[in-house]
């Protein structure tokens, strides 16, 4: 991610933020203020970063690069805040599962070895 990327502030309550994820994974780290998760997004045609708190991070980590999402921070009658993350076009574009591909690659290699030994 670009070091000089603008940071998108998601401060408005009950407001939709249509974004597109620009990376497959977030950058994570820790500072004197605690752990942080930085996601790259495109919002209104500009590449920006979002520092996602844990509840938002748990929802965003299910998606990969190119996923178009609508982020919304809702507040209920009791004052409780929660994040709502929904696919913008109704279809879900999850992050590809590398473990299943690795399994298939190992299995395919094993089959090729067995055939070569016959």
N, C-alpha and C positions, 0 to 999 in steps of 0.2 A: 504494500500500500504506500501511496505517496506520503512522505513526511509532512508536506505542506497542504494536505487535504483539509478542506473546510469541515467543520463539525456541525452536523445537523442536530439542532436542539428540538427534542420532541416534548415540548412543555405543555402544549395545548391539550386540555382534557376533552374527550368525546369528539376528537377531530381525526379525520382520515389522512394518513400520510402514504400515498402510493409510491413505492420504491421498487427498485430492481437490485438484487444482490450482484455485486461485481466480482466477488471472489468466492471460492468454494469453502473456505474456512476463515474464521476470524483470527485476529491477533489477540493473544492473551498475555497477561502479565500481572505484576503486583507493584504497587507503589506504597508510599507512606499512608495513603488513604484506603488501601485495601486492594483486592483483586479487580481487574478490569478486562473487558472483552470489547474489542473494536471491530466493527463490521464495516466493510466498504459497500456503499449503496449509490445508486444513481437516483436523484430526486430532482424533478423539474429540469431534467437535462444536464444536471451538474453532478459530477462525482463528489461524494461527500462521505464522511465517516459518522458512525453512530456508536457511542459508548453504551452498550446494552447492560442493564442491570441483570441480575441472575434470572429473574422470572422471564424477561424478554429473551435473554440468551438461550434458555432452555427451549424456547419455541423456535427461534431463528436457526439453531444448529441443525434442525431437521431438513433444512433447505440448502440448495447449492447455487452455484453461479448461474445467473440468468433467471432465477426465480423472481417473478413479479408478484409482489405482496402488498397488502394494505395493512399498515400498522396503525393501531388505535389504542389509546390509553383511556380506559373507561373508569368512571368513578360512580359507585353505587350510592344508594340513599344513606348508608352507614358511613360513607366517607372512605371506604376501602377502594384501593386502586388495583386495577388488573390490566394486563396487556392482552389485546386480541390481535392475532396474526392470521389473516386469511389470504389465500391465493387471489390475485387480482382478476384472473380470467376464469376462475372456477376449477382449473386443473391444477393438480399438485405436482410440482417438480421437485422431488426429493433429491438429496445428495446421493450419488451413486454409491452402492455398497461394494467396497473394495474387497472385503473378505470373501464374498461369494465368487468374485472373479478369480481371486487367488486360488480358491478351492478348485475351480474348474481348470485352471492352468496346471495345477499339480496333478489332478486326475488325468488330464489329457497327456501330460508328460509321462505318467506311469503307463498308460495304455500304449503309447508309442514305444516305450522301453520293452514292454511285454511282446509286442508284435515283432520288434527287431530281434528278440532272442529266439523266436521260433524257427 
